[in-house]
Amino acid sequence: MTEKDHNPAPNEPADRLAEVFDLVGPLYRRAQRKVEQDAPIEGLSVGVRAVLNMLCEHGPMTVPQMGRAQALSRQFVQRMINDAAARNLVEFVPNPAHKRSSLIRLTEEGRAAIIAVIDRERAVLRQAGGDLSDTEIAACIRVLSHLLRFLDHVDVD
């Protein structure tokens, strides 16, 4: 068998979706490195940035809620929350719905830090958008959302 036999021209949806996955991994890792290179101003790791962003978007959440929302283990989220709490970026508050699982919320310092990071990221993304149309971006979001929903049942713990 030749290499071409193993890599036929993509023409069916499964082949095209495989191309998407082949791009998503390197894209994610490069974006992660970019965030960590740019974040020293706030000193945020990618993990701390992720939990601060969730709290900024959704308000107070529990560690298990954050883990489920981002397909991350509770242990990883707890480490990121502990790092953020040590820097006074988040605080633990009582959870009226569950006595043993505190709610985590942003402090003012945490809100300022994540907003600064998001603003910087948006400035870079404005440059990256180039000649992409709204239709192309909407199609990308639709495809990635579909794949995420398809894999929603995968356990992360």
N, C-alpha and C positions, 0 to 999 in steps of 0.2 A: 504494500500500500504506500502511496505517496502522501506527502503532506497535504496535498490538495484533497485527497480522499477523506482526510480527517477534518478538514476545514472547508466544507462546501460553501459556495456562495450563499449568504444568508437570504432566504426567501420565504421561510415560513415563520409565523409569530414566535415560536420557541427559539429559533435561531436569532431573531432580532432582539428578543428579551435577554438572551444570553449576552448579546453585545452591551445591553444596558448594564447588566451586572458587572461585566468586565470594565466598564467605565466608572461605575459608582464607587468601587473600592478605592482606586487611586485618587479619584476626585475627593472623597472623604478624607483620606490620609493627607493629601496636600492642603486641603482647607484647614485641617486640624493643625498642621505645622504652621500655616500662615497665622492662625489665631494665636498660637503660642508665641510666635515671633513678634506679633504686634501687641499682645496683651501685657508685656512687662510694665507698661504705664500703670495698669491696674493690678498687675501681678496675678492674673487669673489663669489657671490651667484650663484646658478644654473641658474637663469634667466639671469643675466649679462653674465655668461659664454656662454649661448646659443646664445645671440645676438653677442657677440664678435666672437664666432666660425663662425657664418653665414657670418659676415663681412670679416673674415680671408679667408673663402672659396670662397666667391662670389664677394668680393670687395664692394664698396659703394652701399648702398641700402636705400630705403625709409622705414619708419616705417610700412606703409601698406604692402609693399613687404615682409618684415620680418615676419609680422603677418601671411600672407597667406602661406608663405613657411614653417612655423613651426606650423600652426594651433593654433595660439595664438591670443588673442584679441589685437587690436591696442592699447588699453589702457594699457594692461600689458606690451607690447613691449615698449611703450612710457615711462613707469615708469622705465623699465630696462635701456633704453637709457639715461634717465635723471640721474639715479644713476651712469652709466658709464661716462657720461659727467662731472659730479661733481668730478670725480676722474681723469679726463683728460685721459680717456681710449679711448674716441671717440670724434669726432668733427662734427659739422654741416657745410655742404658746399652747395653752391647754386646748384640747380637741373636744368639743362638747359631744361629738358623735362617738368618741372612743377614748376611754380614759388612759389606755396603755400606749396609744400611738399619737404623739404630739403633732400638732400642725407646725410646719416650718414656714416662716414668712421673712420677706426681705426687710432689712433695716434700711434707714435712709442712705447710709453709706453703701449698702449693697445695691440699692436701686440706682444710685449715681454711678457706681462702677459698671453695672451691666448696661445702662443706657449709653455710657461713653463707648463701650466695646461695640454695641449694636450700631451706633452712629458711625464709627470708624469702618465697620464691616459694610454698611450700606454704601459708604463712599467708594469702597473698592468694588462692590458689586455693580455700581452705576457704570464703572469703566468696563467691567466684564460683560455687561449686557450687550454692548456693541450694537450690532444690527439685528438682534433677535426681536421678533415681533411678539406682541401680546398673545397671539394665537399659538405661536411656537412654545412660548413659556407655559401657557395653559395646558397644551398637549403634554408637555414634559411632566407637569404637576399631576395631571390626570393619570399618566402611566405609572409614575412612581407611587402615587397614592393607591392605585389598584394593586401593585405588587406588595406594598406594605400591608394592605388589608388581607391579601391572599396568605401572607405569612404571619398574620396576627395571632394564630394559635400556638406559635412556637414559644416554648417556655424559656425564659431567660435566667431563671434561678438554678 
